[in-house]
Amino acid sequence: MSLKTSPRPVAAPPPPPAPQRRRRAARRRALREHMTAYGFLCAAVVIFALFSWWPIIRNVLLGFQEVNFATGNTWVGADNFERLFNDPLFLTAWKNTGLFTLYALLLGFAVPFLTAVLLNEFRHARAYFRVLVYLPVMLPPVVVALMWKWFYDPGPGLLNEILRTLHLPTSAWLDSSSTSLISLVIVSTWANMGTTTLIYLAALQTIPGELYEAAELDGANVWQRLRHVTIPQTRFVLLVLLLLQIVATMQVFTEPYVMTGGGPEDSTVTVMFLVYRYAFVYNDFGTASALSLLLLIVLGAFSALYLRLTRASKE
């Protein structure tokens, strides 16, 4: 009679040492964190691709097509650009846009900086004046344009009423080709200077007070302190905001569209206003895309040249 023997139990493998377990747990934790980060990154890339990059690519394609919603788009090559170059308003729009940008730099670049310098000198009610300066930014652009359109009214407008009270000659403002463009620049400067002023003010508050004290001991007056201390210490912010302001003013549209409609005598037709006219007045989306593509190329080339020159000046 044979006796059945039970199998011998297999001993479990010994657990890994504590340092190895900690390394494995750290790797799993790092992998989870990386997967989460890549997940958020992929979502951002998809959103940018759908709402930013694809419209740009689509606009480039439309610049070489004739858009027809009924029969579909057809490739026309450079016909849209040729139509642009033969349009007498093409050069007028670029001229007006360049003048608007120049006036905006002369007025809209200096005024916010000087306002920030003045606010930085205040010791009381500084927060109140910050809110007062920033208030126009919180108003919708169309509301600002309509409000200033009433200010500029040649009849009961606020500005002409003030001039009449002071026994000064009134102005046609928006109804004269000689004053319409600079009138729009004033509106744009007033509406957008709040953000720029606060950025300048933040930059001014990072300047060490010892520099101003040393300048005062050397006998420097207000303008000398501004030239030799304030401007050099805020040079980087000035250069960045200069580029941003040029790019923004080259795309001006709201003020001409709401306040003048491109007139009088096409004196306020800008590039973006001409893009709107081609697309939604003439229903020529191909030519509108071609013009916006030219504006993109001009702004891109200017930005690259500007950044190269500023980088070279730093070195």
Secondary structure in CASP SS format (residue, H / E / C, confidence):
PFRMAT SS
TARGET T0000
AUTHOR 0000-0000-0000
METHOD secondary structure of the structure
MODEL  1
M C 1.00
S C 1.00
L C 1.00
K C 1.00
T C 1.00
S C 1.00
P C 1.00
R C 1.00
P C 1.00
V C 1.00
A C 1.00
A C 1.00
P C 1.00
P C 1.00
P C 1.00
P C 1.00
P C 1.00
A H 1.00
P H 1.00
Q H 1.00
R H 1.00
R H 1.00
R H 1.00
R H 1.00
A H 1.00
A H 1.00
R H 1.00
R H 1.00
R H 1.00
A H 1.00
L H 1.00
R H 1.00
E H 1.00
H H 1.00
M H 1.00
T H 1.00
A H 1.00
Y H 1.00
G H 1.00
F H 1.00
L H 1.00
C H 1.00
A H 1.00
A H 1.00
V H 1.00
V H 1.00
I H 1.00
F H 1.00
A H 1.00
L H 1.00
F H 1.00
S H 1.00
W H 1.00
W H 1.00
P H 1.00
I H 1.00
I H 1.00
R H 1.00
N H 1.00
V H 1.00
L H 1.00
L H 1.00
G C 1.00
F C 1.00
Q E 1.00
E E 1.00
V C 1.00
N C 1.00
F C 1.00
A C 1.00
T C 1.00
G C 1.00
N C 1.00
T E 1.00
W E 1.00
V C 1.00
G C 1.00
A C 1.00
D H 1.00
N H 1.00
F H 1.00
E H 1.00
R H 1.00
L H 1.00
F H 1.00
N C 1.00
D C 1.00
P H 1.00
L H 1.00
F H 1.00
L H 1.00
T H 1.00
A H 1.00
W H 1.00
K H 1.00
N H 1.00
T H 1.00
G H 1.00
L H 1.00
F H 1.00
T H 1.00
L H 1.00
Y H 1.00
A H 1.00
L H 1.00
L H 1.00
L H 1.00
G H 1.00
F C 1.00
A H 1.00
V H 1.00
P H 1.00
F H 1.00
L H 1.00
T H 1.00
A H 1.00
V H 1.00
L H 1.00
L H 1.00
N H 1.00
E H 1.00
F C 1.00
R C 1.00
H C 1.00
A C 1.00
R H 1.00
A H 1.00
Y H 1.00
F H 1.00
R H 1.00
V H 1.00
L H 1.00
V H 1.00
Y H 1.00
L H 1.00
P H 1.00
V H 1.00
M H 1.00
L C 1.00
P C 1.00
P H 1.00
V H 1.00
V H 1.00
V H 1.00
A H 1.00
L H 1.00
M H 1.00
W H 1.00
K H 1.00
W H 1.00
F H 1.00
Y C 1.00
D C 1.00
P C 1.00
G C 1.00
P C 1.00
G C 1.00
L H 1.00
L H 1.00
N H 1.00
E H 1.00
I H 1.00
L H 1.00
R H 1.00
T H 1.00
L C 1.00
H C 1.00
L C 1.00
P C 1.00
T C 1.00
S C 1.00
A C 1.00
W H 1.00
L H 1.00
D H 1.00
S C 1.00
S C 1.00
S C 1.00
T C 1.00
S H 1.00
L H 1.00
I H 1.00
S H 1.00
L H 1.00
V H 1.00
I H 1.00
V H 1.00
S H 1.00
T H 1.00
W H 1.00
A H 1.00
N H 1.00
M H 1.00
G H 1.00
T H 1.00
T H 1.00
T H 1.00
L H 1.00
I H 1.00
Y H 1.00
L H 1.00
A H 1.00
A H 1.00
L H 1.00
Q C 1.00
T C 1.00
I C 1.00
P C 1.00
G H 1.00
E H 1.00
L H 1.00
Y H 1.00
E H 1.00
A H 1.00
A H 1.00
E H 1.00
L H 1.00
D C 1.00
G C 1.00
A C 1.00
N C 1.00
V H 1.00
W H 1.00
Q H 1.00
R H 1.00
L H 1.00
R H 1.00
H H 1.00
V H 1.00
T H 1.00
I H 1.00
P H 1.00
Q H 1.00
T C 1.00
R H 1.00
F H 1.00
V H 1.00
L H 1.00
L H 1.00
V H 1.00
L H 1.00
L H 1.00
L H 1.00
L H 1.00
Q H 1.00
I H 1.00
V H 1.00
A H 1.00
T H 1.00
M C 1.00
Q C 1.00
V C 1.00
F C 1.00
T H 1.00
E H 1.00
P H 1.00
Y H 1.00
V H 1.00
M H 1.00
T H 1.00
G C 1.00
G C 1.00
G C 1.00
P C 1.00
E C 1.00
D C 1.00
S C 1.00
T C 1.00
V C 1.00
T C 1.00
V H 1.00
M H 1.00
F H 1.00
L H 1.00
V H 1.00
Y H 1.00
R H 1.00
Y H 1.00
A H 1.00
F H 1.00
V H 1.00
Y C 1.00
N C 1.00
D C 1.00
F H 1.00
G H 1.00
T H 1.00
A H 1.00
S H 1.00
A H 1.00
L H 1.00
S H 1.00
L H 1.00
L H 1.00
L H 1.00
L H 1.00
I H 1.00
V H 1.00
L H 1.00
G H 1.00
A H 1.00
F H 1.00
S H 1.00
A H 1.00
L H 1.00
Y H 1.00
L H 1.00
R H 1.00
L H 1.00
T H 1.00
R H 1.00
A H 1.00
S H 1.00
K H 1.00
E C 1.00
END
